[in-house]
Amino acid sequence: MAFETFNQPIYVQQKHFSQEITGLDDVFDFLDEWQEDRRDLVYEVMVDACRKAATGHLPPQAIADNFRRFLKRHGKLADVKDVPVHLGQANEQNALGM
């Protein structure tokens, strides 16, 4: 199932790299890989919101905004200036259809 992409990608700070999240399907994948011992109430609310968005009950941008808050709360939101330049350029090229 393909979902809409977000207006802007979200970057997750992993141990040795930044992971690009571009839409709801990426958020589902990320949350699915979230450590079980870290799955708290905030995690459950995020998963529930994603399910509502998948069925059309929430707009994709609401998920993007809440996912940024989720990442920030857990210290995983990458600072855009720390993201390698080639990721931003690749995203611009995709948006232009190149």
C-alpha positions in Angstrom: 0.0 0.0 0.0 1.4 3.4 -1.0 0.7 6.4 1.1 1.2 10.1 0.4 4.5 11.7 1.1 5.0 14.4 3.6 5.6 18.0 2.5 9.1 17.8 3.8 11.1 14.7 4.8 11.9 14.1 8.5 15.4 12.9 9.5 15.9 10.5 12.3 19.3 10.4 14.0 20.5 6.8 14.2 23.8 5.8 15.7 25.9 6.2 12.6 23.6 7.8 10.0 20.5 9.9 9.5 17.4 8.0 8.3 15.0 9.8 5.9 11.3 9.5 6.6 9.2 10.7 3.7 5.7 9.4 4.4 3.4 7.3 6.5 4.8 4.0 5.2 8.2 5.0 6.5 6.8 6.0 9.9 5.0 2.6 10.1 8.4 0.8 9.3 10.2 3.0 11.9 7.7 2.3 14.6 7.6 -1.4 13.9 11.4 -1.5 14.5 11.1 0.6 17.8 12.6 -1.3 20.7 9.9 -3.1 22.6 11.2 -2.0 26.0 10.8 1.6 24.9 7.2 1.3 23.7 5.4 3.6 26.0 2.0 5.4 25.9 3.5 8.0 23.5 4.5 5.2 21.2 1.0 3.7 21.4 -0.7 7.0 20.6 1.7 7.5 17.6 0.8 4.0 16.2 -2.9 4.7 16.7 -2.6 8.0 14.9 -0.8 6.3 12.0 -3.6 3.8 11.7 -6.2 6.6 11.6 -4.2 8.3 8.9 -3.9 5.1 6.9 -7.7 4.9 6.9 -8.1 8.6 5.9 -9.2 9.8 9.3 -6.1 12.1 9.9 -4.2 14.1 7.3 -0.6 13.0 6.6 0.8 16.3 7.7 -0.7 15.8 11.2 1.3 12.5 11.4 4.5 14.3 10.2 4.0 17.0 12.9 3.3 14.4 15.7 6.2 12.1 14.5 8.6 15.1 14.8 7.4 15.6 18.4 7.8 11.8 19.1 11.3 11.9 17.8 12.2 15.0 19.7 10.8 13.5 22.9 13.1 10.5 22.4 16.1 12.4 21.3 16.0 11.0 17.8 15.1 14.1 15.7 18.1 14.9 13.5 19.0 18.5 13.1 18.6 19.4 9.4 22.0 21.0 9.3 23.5 17.7 10.4 22.0 15.8 7.5 24.4 15.0 4.7 24.0 17.4 1.7 23.4 14.5 -0.8 20.2 13.4 1.0 18.7 16.9 0.6 19.8 17.1 -3.0 18.3 13.6 -3.8 15.0 14.7 -2.3 15.0 17.9 -4.4 15.7 15.9 -7.5 12.9 13.5 -6.8 10.5 16.4 -6.3 11.5 17.8 -9.7 11.1 14.4 -11.3 14.7 14.0 -12.2 
